[in-house]
Amino acid sequence: MAAGSLYLVPAPLDFGCATQAPLTDALPEATLRRAAGLTHWICENAKSARAYLKRVDALHPLAAPLQAMVIQELPHQVHKKGDHGGGFDASALLAPALQGHDIGLLSEAGMPAVADPGSSVVRAAHDAGLAVVPLVGPVSLLLALAASGLNGQNFAFTGYLPQDADERVQRIRALESLALKQGQTQLFIETPYRNAALWQALLQHLQPNTRLAIAAGLTLAQARLESRSARQWRQHGAPPPDNRTPAVFAIGR
């Protein structure tokens, strides 16, 4: 029996947003058709995975009823600590693929394993000799970078900044120093309900000429995409990002 493949299935970026865009605005038909044909899934959250599949089903009938889908969740520890350090063995989740079933890996928004859990599953698939197939869809980090006007030839994603105010300031200054000295754009994100607090810290502590970009609500009609120097932001008096919409922040020169 031939082994199945692991498909990296992107999701729209409207998770947690007040409004949702049509799936076809973010995902091509080939991705939607492949997603509709899968009956085995590995995901962050089974509830949001089923909600995604209901949206797919409205466009392309699913290969099996939702109740018959095999949906496995990544452990809670993976969400909290990440799964890129080799501490979690995902091989057991891939047992259906070894029995001939294709499996979809799904995050709540965007591309799985990019700024989201899933790298352990991809790594285990490679180690098991399974084919890994990334499907086309939105990646918020790259959309934000392209819209920032910052260096797209040399960039880094640094994840979440510390929650502690003093540690956050130290991290901001360290990333800014790296960006200004090496010309390397620094991208980072925050839990939406802390967007405004991070924004105020950036405006307060960045050097005047450091460029700060924000990309919030990407792919939605009300998306916010702006890029200015810290001095211009302070003079402009623009409102901080809201504490509901997922956002990507970038600094550079």
Helices and strands as residue ranges (DSSP letters): E 5-9, H 23-26, H 29-37, E 40-43, H 46-57, G 66-68, E 70-73, H 76-81, G 91-94, H 95-98, E 103-106, H 119-127, E 131-134, H 140-148, E 155-160, H 165-182, E 185-189, G 192-194, H 195-205, E 211-216, E 224-229, H 230-236, E 247-252
